[in-house]
Amino acid sequence: MIITPQKNLWKKLTHMISESSSDDTVMLYFAGHGMKIGTDGFLILPDTKQSDIANTSLELKKIK
């Protein structure tokens, strides 16, 4: 199995959120590019492929 930057980042985010309590505030700072396709927003990662945005970027609605 290949661990892509997208999967690695998602794994770290979900771990951080799962370790937080309801009294905690979790803040994500992302220095990079984003894009919107229709009504969906994406964070563009170093290996994001323009031909496969959905599978190679981080979809914003998953972070909520």
N, C-alpha and C positions, 0 to 999 in steps of 0.2 A: 504494500500500500504506500502510495506517495503522499507525504504530508506537504500540502501546498501552503504558501503564506496565508491564503484565505482560511484554510482549515485550521492552521496554527493560531491565527489571530482569533478566530471564532472560539476555539478551545480555551484560550486564555481569558477571553471576555466572559464566557459562560462560567468558568471556574471562579473568576473574581466576583461575579454576581451571586453565585451559589454560596460563596463564603461570607457574603454581607448579610446583615440583619435588616429588618424593616426600619430601624432607626438610622441606618447608614445612608449616605449619599454617594452614589457611584457616578463619577464623571469621566467621560472619555474625551481626550484631546487628540484630534487627528490632524496632522499637518500634511496635507496632500490635496489631491483633486477629487472631485465628485462629479456625478452627472445624473441627469434625470431622464428617464425613458417613460413617456406617458405620465402616469402619476407616481411611479416608483423612483426612489432615489438610491444611488449606489456610491460607496466609497471606492475609489480606484486605487488598487494596490500595485506594487511594482511589476507583477507579472500578469496583470489583467489583460485579457485579449479582447480587442474590439469586436471580434467575431463571436465571442462567448461571454458577454458582460455578466449575465446571470450566474454563471458558474465560476467566474474567476475574479469577482469583486465581492464586496461585502454589502449586502442589501440593508438599507437603513431600517426598514420596518421589522427586521429580525432583532434589532438592538433594543427596541422599545421595551 
